[in-house]
Amino acid sequence: MIEFTDEMLDAIQAVKGRREPQYWDHQCRRYMEKKRAETCNFYINKNLTKDELEAKGRELGIELDKRKSKDKLIAEIDNLLKKG
């Protein structure tokens, strides 16, 4: 069972209009990721290592696969920030 945080409940309320855990879905998760990305204001530097990119991804709420190339990792983070 998921333990709901205040941030998750805020996302549910913003998306669904109710502050009840049973309304949690992918739309609420996406809203929460967008809000995190807005507050983080990341600038992705091409000189970051794969470990540093992975850490930035975790701060945004995504798990990156370090077996991928650095360019693909940067593209994943950029897509998340643009999609918001």
C-alpha atoms as one frame of an Amber mdcrd trajectory, in Angstrom:
protein
   0.000   0.000   0.000   1.223   3.483  -0.831   1.871   5.944   1.957   0.552
   9.298   0.718   2.535  12.440   1.388   1.123  15.947   1.615   2.688  16.655
  -1.774   0.772  13.726  -3.276  -2.479  14.845  -1.660  -1.911  18.381  -2.997
  -1.495  16.916  -6.490  -4.723  14.920  -6.135  -6.573  18.032  -5.012  -5.199
  20.129  -7.882  -6.061  17.513 -10.529  -9.240  15.919  -9.176 -10.656  18.635
  -6.922 -10.708  16.308  -3.908  -8.063  15.540  -1.332  -8.673  11.804  -1.080
  -5.984   9.137  -1.656  -8.234   6.826  -3.708  -8.182   9.349  -6.571  -4.409
   8.957  -7.135  -3.575   8.079 -10.760  -1.065   8.800 -13.545  -2.450  12.321
 -14.061  -1.746  13.198 -10.443   1.750  11.699 -10.686   2.461  13.689 -13.842
   1.212  16.887 -12.178   3.493  16.265  -9.198   6.499  15.634 -11.477   5.768
  18.888 -13.326   5.646  20.849 -10.073   8.943  19.312  -8.931  10.581  20.195
 -12.238   9.368  23.786 -11.957  10.779  24.178  -8.464  14.102  22.535  -9.338
  14.914  24.797 -12.333  17.656  22.498 -13.562  20.125  23.434 -16.192  21.549
  20.237 -17.596  25.248  20.672 -18.206  26.789  18.424 -20.870  29.898  18.046
 -18.670  28.035  16.200 -15.914  28.968  12.588 -15.294  26.456   9.765 -15.605
  26.341   9.532 -11.803  25.506  13.234 -11.526  22.820  12.910 -14.216  21.335
   9.973 -12.355  21.216  12.034  -9.149  19.470  14.903 -10.969  16.977  12.440
 -12.415  16.203  11.110  -8.947  15.590  14.660  -7.714  13.013  14.976 -10.502
  11.435  11.666  -9.586  12.692   9.504 -12.458  15.139   6.626 -12.481  17.720
   6.748 -15.267  19.519   3.742 -16.715  23.260   4.496 -16.651  23.862   1.865
 -19.340  22.485   4.373 -21.855  24.685   7.001 -23.437  25.139  10.358 -21.758
  23.280  12.101 -24.585  20.268   9.822 -24.129  20.243  10.431 -20.367  20.315
  14.192 -20.952  17.520  13.837 -23.524  15.361  11.932 -20.996  15.762  14.691
 -18.409  15.141  17.392 -21.022  11.972  15.614 -22.201  10.674  15.434 -18.649
  11.340  19.124 -18.088   9.732  20.117 -21.417   6.750  17.776 -21.059   6.209
  18.992 -17.528
